[in-house]
Amino acid sequence: MSRLILFSAIFVLFSHAQDVEKKDEKVVRGHVFAWPFSDIEKMQPRGGTSRGQDVVLDEKPSDQWERLQKKVGSKIEKDRRAILALAGSYRVSFDFIETMGFTKGYKPPKPYFSWGTEHVQVLASEDHFISLQHTLVMYFKDEDGKEMGPMVMKHWRQDWSYEDTNLQTFRGNSTWADVKVKPRKVKGKWTQAVFQVDDSPRYEVVGEWDHTGGISIWRSDSCWRPLPRREFSVRSDYQVLQGVHELTITTNGWVHTQQNQKLSLGKGGQVSIVGQELGINRYERISDPSLMAAETTWEKTGEYWKEVREAWVEVYQKHPAFSLKSEVDGKKLYQLHFGYAMKLEGSDEAYDAQAGKAHAKQTIAKFVQPVDAGKVGKY
């Protein structure tokens, strides 16, 4: 159990749930974009401060990039190559700054910055469907500079579906509901469905790939999302993140840019905008250290997580709308799944598929609360 507690603590840190600041070190980064007349010292970024191992960037064009530049016979195949180019081992940086506010006496909050090393692997690659699993693989340095690790931790997942007409959408108040989209609205387009670390839903949104000028960019429609972990522990003035985002493939990785509005949900369905932010997440391909421990761990735990994904499909089929409890018996959903997966990782016995399936379904069922679809807000 002590290992699970440590694991949970590290998860909180590297999933942006903490707002940690250095107290004994004064760091001044320089000009603050979007707030040039603010006190530079008061606008130092908040975020995790753990020291990670130095990385070696792979600066040569990746095989995925080279493959993406070749001519193909169809637009959908070009799209598929762009999505598959998201896979790899990366140094990932998360950079956010609130650019404007709409409340009385508004003062800009500190920007946010954090980084980690992350492996993205392909779980499924079909003609009209691709699934990518993100895994944090972290090497730490102690006070004496000694390296520790790797610490492997399942992160988020993204599923891509071509011309998908059935979306799982976030409606606020920890509630999700499916939406049927007319085929003409998604013709030639892909949905990106994003899932939390425990494979519970986060959001799904329609977008389209554009390959003009040899650069592949996927642009999303606007959609609602739950508060990110970098915010929900430090902000209580808004409940929904509404935004559009783009994924751009580069020669040695990809860049995820976001334009977000922070929405406060009032009584009677009233919605007000609290603030607006920009985000840039950079995925830079690395050659060292190796992050293949992610796939080694997945070999021992992947079958269980497959059961978890299938259990969620049953929830979607059974409940057109549902909400999720934040805790059950003092435990969060991810803690129960992670605890089971850690036992599998540390065991030499063969995976018991029946037991894994039962645990996945029973665990999720404890958190799911059916909701009347007619009473959820509009999407």
Phi and psi in degrees as a GROMACS rama.xvg file:
@    title "Ramachandran Plot"
@    xaxis  label "Phi"
@    yaxis  label "Psi"
@TYPE xy
-63.6026  -35.3757  SER-2
-66.7637  -37.3036  ARG-3
-65.0125  -39.0248  LEU-4
-62.3039  -44.1216  ILE-5
-63.1265  -43.3629  LEU-6
-60.471  -43.3002  PHE-7
-65.2761  -38.7968  SER-8
-64.3213  -41.8678  ALA-9
-68.1452  -38.0165  ILE-10
-57.9956  -45.1612  PHE-11
-60.5015  -42.5289  VAL-12
-65.1219  -49.6415  LEU-13
-89.2235  0.654933  PHE-14
-104.247  16.2307  SER-15
71.049  26.4658  HIS-16
-86.9203  -15.6951  ALA-17
-104.198  155.973  GLN-18
-118.879  79.6011  ASP-19
-97.0003  135.653  VAL-20
-126.981  144.636  GLU-21
-75.4746  129.399  LYS-22
-97.4141  -24.1247  LYS-23
-107.15  9.5278  ASP-24
-138.921  127.988  GLU-25
-98.1744  113.623  LYS-26
-115.861  121.505  VAL-27
-117.199  111.892  VAL-28
-82.6353  -22.3245  ARG-29
118.949  -153.489  GLY-30
-55.8084  133.12  HIS-31
-96.6876  110.688  VAL-32
-57.6798  136.687  PHE-33
82.7148  -16.6599  ALA-34
-135.68  63.3263  TRP-35
-67.1297  -18.6314  PRO-36
-104.352  8.04102  PHE-37
-81.0896  157.569  SER-38
-63.6795  116.052  ASP-39
-59.522  -34.3718  ILE-40
-72.2222  -29.0886  GLU-41
-82.2798  -9.21421  LYS-42
-109.322  23.0448  MET-43
-68.1276  139.003  GLN-44
-61.5167  140.695  PRO-45
-92.1747  165.503  ARG-46
142.011  -178.56  GLY-47
-63.7115  150.121  GLY-48
-125.057  7.76342  THR-49
-63.2018  145.373  SER-50
-91.7921  122.499  ARG-51
-98.0071  167.341  GLY-52
-66.9509  145.179  GLN-53
-61.97  144.584  ASP-54
-116.131  159.81  VAL-55
-112.059  115.448  VAL-56
-74.4306  137.763  LEU-57
-91.3756  98.0776  ASP-58
-87.8505  -10.1649  GLU-59
-77.6307  151.847  LYS-60
-56.2368  133.371  PRO-61
-74.4603  162.001  SER-62
-61.1821  -36.9506  ASP-63
-63.6796  -38.882  GLN-64
-65.1976  -45.6776  TRP-65
-61.4209  -40.4565  GLU-66
-66.996  -35.1847  ARG-67
-68.4395  -25.7177  LEU-68
-79.8391  -14.3811  GLN-69
-77.6258  150.848  LYS-70
-69.3865  142.795  LYS-71
-129.158  164.763  VAL-72
-82.9841  -12.3982  GLY-73
-149.072  156.047  SER-74
-64.7263  -39.9131  LYS-75
-63.5293  -35.5061  ILE-76
-69.3661  -35.5404  GLU-77
-63.0936  -43.2391  LYS-78
-59.7127  -45.5986  ASP-79
-60.8622  -41.645  ARG-80
-64.738  -35.7375  ARG-81
-66.6453  -42.5688  ALA-82
-64.6824  -43.9551  ILE-83
-65.958  -23.3039  LEU-84
-69.417  -10.6675  ALA-85
-73.7195  -18.3607  LEU-86
-75.8557  150.266  ALA-87
145.718  -172.983  GLY-88
-109.434  130.316  SER-89
-138.147  153.216  TYR-90
-90.799  122.952  ARG-91
-114.902  129.819  VAL-92
-116.88  141.961  SER-93
-119.076  114.574  PHE-94
-128.54  120.165  ASP-95
-135.737  141.945  PHE-96
-142.989  133.541  ILE-97
-80.4432  124.208  GLU-98
-98.3719  -18.7751  THR-99
-161.749  155.373  MET-100
-133.978  159.253  GLY-101
-130.547  25.2882  PHE-102
-110.598  155.73  THR-103
-61.3167  133.408  LYS-104
68.8708  25.4068  GLY-105
-57.3828  135.419  TYR-106
-130.43  134.036  LYS-107
-65.7251  133.477  PRO-108
-74.8576  166.632  PRO-109
-63.6437  144.834  LYS-110
-62.4764  169.027  PRO-111
-121.716  136.677  TYR-112
-144.884  135.091  PHE-113
-154.636  166.152  SER-114
-153.804  163.091  TRP-115
-163.717  178.81  GLY-116
-112.175  130.297  THR-117
-139.51  138.823  GLU-118
-109.187  133.261  HIS-119
-116.324  117.661  VAL-120
-118.548  154.891  GLN-121
-86.8616  118.95  VAL-122
-89.5644  -33.9235  LEU-123
-150.658  140.661  ALA-124
-140.526  98.2547  SER-125
-119.122  173.925  GLU-126
-56.6089  -42.3895  ASP-127
-119.299  14.8983  HIS-128
-152.764  133.643  PHE-129
-137.321  134.471  ILE-130
-121.763  130.156  SER-131
-123.24  126.698  LEU-132
-104.874  126.087  GLN-133
-93.9618  136.235  HIS-134
-135.575  126.282  THR-135
-77.3777  129.311  LEU-136
-126.126  106.926  VAL-137
-117.582  134.692  MET-138
-113.514  128.04  TYR-139
-108.853  162.853  PHE-140
-121.14  131.926  LYS-141
-83.1618  -173.877  ASP-142
-62.2992  -25.1888  GLU-143
-91.4133  3.03909  ASP-144
85.5435  5.8065  GLY-145
-75.7266  134.025  LYS-146
-84.0235  140.144  GLU-147
-129.852  145.94  MET-148
130.997  -174.913  GLY-149
-83.5251  148.047  PRO-150
-102.106  116.123  MET-151
-103.212  131.158  VAL-152
-144.402  124.414  MET-153
-59.4374  132.009  LYS-154
-113.966  -145.668  HIS-155
-83.1298  169.559  TRP-156
-130.677  147.763  ARG-157
-129.498  128.252  GLN-158
-111.518  133.25  ASP-159
-112.661  126.202  TRP-160
-128.034  133.011  SER-161
-86.3626  128.644  TYR-162
52.1835  44.3911  GLU-163
-75.5399  128.276  ASP-164
-106.983  2.52026  THR-165
-125.575  105.855  ASN-166
-108.291  140.666  LEU-167
-94.3104  112.327  GLN-168
-114.181  145.241  THR-169
-82.7151  136.697  PHE-170
-120.167  9.18477  ARG-171
88.0325  165.009  GLY-172
54.2232  41.8357  ASN-173
54.5209  37.7928  SER-174
-125.198  139.982  THR-175
-128.362  150.66  TRP-176
-149.454  148.484  ALA-177
-83.4836  152.315  ASP-178
-131.643  131.303  VAL-179
-92.6748  124.115  LYS-180
-107.441  140.167  VAL-181
-66.404  138.382  LYS-182
-52.0348  -35.7547  PRO-183
-65.8177  -24.2065  ARG-184
-74.1567  -21.9962  LYS-185
-117.991  10.8996  VAL-186
-61.0568  123.927  LYS-187
75.4382  7.66619  GLY-188
-114.432  164.817  LYS-189
-120.028  143.503  TRP-190
-96.7396  142.218  THR-191
-109.558  116.18  GLN-192
-103.56  124.728  ALA-193
-110.578  136.495  VAL-194
-123.835  149.897  PHE-195
-70.5703  176.904  GLN-196
-62.7899  -25.3471  VAL-197
-95.2016  11.1541  ASP-198
71.2215  9.50095  ASP-199
-72.7142  156.758  SER-200
-70.2563  151.922  PRO-201
-118.69  -65.0093  ARG-202
-159.188  163.931  TYR-203
-140.375  136.621  GLU-204
-146.724  148.087  VAL-205
-86.7729  143.309  VAL-206
-157.73  175.133  GLY-207
-136.828  140.285  GLU-208
-84.5266  137.836  TRP-209
-125.455  124.918  ASP-210
-113.203  24.5342  HIS-211
-62.3786  136.597  THR-212
69.0192  18.5286  GLY-213
80.9763  4.45083  GLY-214
-110.887  128.029  ILE-215
-98.6037  119.786  SER-216
-131.551  129.482  ILE-217
-103.957  124.653  TRP-218
-114.073  128.521  ARG-219
-91.2038  161.44  SER-220
-74.596  177.283  ASP-221
-81.6034  142.494  SER-222
-152.52  162.975  CYS-223
-87.9668  144.819  TRP-224
-139.736  152.852  ARG-225
-65.9914  164.588  PRO-226
-59.8171  137.471  LEU-227
-72.2655  161.068  PRO-228
-64.1085  -26.5856  ARG-229
-68.7086  -12.6603  ARG-230
-116.527  -35.8407  GLU-231
-67.6962  -19.0975  PHE-232
-88.2183  -9.03095  SER-233
-125.396  -8.606  VAL-234
-126.026  136.587  ARG-235
-130.09  6.40366  SER-236
-91.5258  -2.52735  ASP-237
-147.366  158.667  TYR-238
-123.841  -13.088  GLN-239
-137.637  138.826  VAL-240
-104.101  116.254  LEU-241
-108.896  130.387  GLN-242
-167.483  173.714  GLY-243
-120.815  151.642  VAL-244
-145.355  162.912  HIS-245
-130.201  143.813  GLU-246
-116.034  123.89  LEU-247
-120.133  124.068  THR-248
-80.6815  129.921  ILE-249
-112.116  176.946  THR-250
-62.9619  -30.2005  THR-251
-131.616  35.8375  ASN-252
156.42  -141.746  GLY-253
-159.885  162.164  TRP-254
-127.874  132.341  VAL-255
-110.501  112.15  HIS-256
-108.716  145.914  THR-257
-132.906  143.605  GLN-258
-123.965  106.843  GLN-259
-118.079  146.537  ASN-260
-115.147  140.373  GLN-261
-101.429  115.983  LYS-262
-105.961  134.477  LEU-263
-100.861  127.62  SER-264
-97.1856  115.05  LEU-265
-96.1453  -177.266  GLY-266
-71.7401  150.722  LYS-267
71.3537  20.3421  GLY-268
80.6327  9.30064  GLY-269
-71.6376  137.864  GLN-270
-125.942  129.609  VAL-271
-128.003  147.622  SER-272
-91.4412  122.941  ILE-273
-87.5842  -42.7027  VAL-274
-163.256  176.286  GLY-275
-138.01  142.673  GLN-276
-138.938  160.096  GLU-277
-115.75  144.71  LEU-278
-135.905  141.127  GLY-279
-133.908  115.241  ILE-280
-111.013  120.249  ASN-281
-105.971  127.602  ARG-282
-107.13  102.431  TYR-283
-106.865  120.21  GLU-284
-63.9101  137.956  ARG-285
-121.914  153.854  ILE-286
-106.259  -15.135  SER-287
-157.533  137.328  ASP-288
-76.5927  164.184  PRO-289
-71.0009  136.08  SER-290
-110.339  17.5359  LEU-291
-69.8765  -7.30131  MET-292
-59.8593  -23.2737  ALA-293
-61.2622  -45.1598  ALA-294
-75.3866  -30.0305  GLU-295
-64.1154  -44.2592  THR-296
-64.1917  -39.649  THR-297
-63.6745  -29.3345  TRP-298
-61.3403  -29.2361  GLU-299
-94.9771  -24.2357  LYS-300
-114.954  -12.217  THR-301
-60.0942  -35.6864  GLY-302
-65.0197  -37.4939  GLU-303
-67.1993  -43.9221  TYR-304
-66.0917  -25.7272  TRP-305
-65.414  -40.4718  LYS-306
-62.872  -37.7317  GLU-307
-63.6091  -45.6166  VAL-308
-61.265  -41.9025  ARG-309
-67.6822  -33.3593  GLU-310
-65.0785  -36.175  ALA-311
-69.4023  -35.2924  TRP-312
-59.4861  -40.1049  VAL-313
-64.7638  -36.9161  GLU-314
-62.5432  -45.836  VAL-315
-61.3662  -39.0217  TYR-316
-71.2492  -32.7948  GLN-317
-85.348  -33.2147  LYS-318
-123.943  106.331  HIS-319
-60.761  -24.8598  PRO-320
-147.16  144.279  ALA-321
-159.33  159.81  PHE-322
-120.689  165.097  SER-323
-121.114  133.525  LEU-324
-71.8223  144.819  LYS-325
-75.8147  -31.5852  SER-326
-147.4  153.934  GLU-327
-135.535  121.642  VAL-328
54.2897  39.485  ASP-329
76.4658  8.07498  GLY-330
-118.504  142.817  LYS-331
-88.369  158.862  LYS-332
-58.862  -44.5354  LEU-333
-63.4643  -32.4231  TYR-334
-64.7396  -39.5774  GLN-335
-69.8953  -41.6923  LEU-336
-67.5093  -44.9419  HIS-337
-63.1219  -39.3219  PHE-338
-61.0992  -42.5928  GLY-339
-66.9508  -43.3828  TYR-340
-63.8884  -35.6962  ALA-341
-66.5187  -35.7082  MET-342
-64.2803  -39.4476  LYS-343
-65.0501  -41.4179  LEU-344
-63.3081  -35.3096  GLU-345
-90.7296  0.863804  GLY-346
-99.5145  147.379  SER-347
-96.0086  -3.17612  ASP-348
-81.1102  155.891  GLU-349
-66.8346  148.976  ALA-350
-65.9775  130.03  TYR-351
-92.0045  98.5251  ASP-352
-61.8971  -39.0317  ALA-353
-65.2472  -43.3928  GLN-354
-67.519  -40.1892  ALA-355
-63.6531  -42.7848  GLY-356
-62.5663  -43.441  LYS-357
-63.867  -43.2865  ALA-358
-64.2271  -42.7721  HIS-359
-61.0004  -49.7315  ALA-360
-66.2995  -44.6325  LYS-361
-67.4658  -37.3746  GLN-362
-66.212  -48.2827  THR-363
-63.6699  -39.7365  ILE-364
-59.0803  -30.0877  ALA-365
-66.7597  -25.155  LYS-366
-100.265  -19.8213  PHE-367
-84.0263  130.125  VAL-368
-122.164  114.717  GLN-369
-61.1818  143.757  PRO-370
-129.193  144.579  VAL-371
-67.1738  115.375  ASP-372
-59.1885  -27.0934  ALA-373
-75.5463  -8.56498  GLY-374
-107.475  1.95811  LYS-375
-87.2401  158.582  VAL-376
-68.1907  166.541  GLY-377
-74.864  152.862  LYS-378
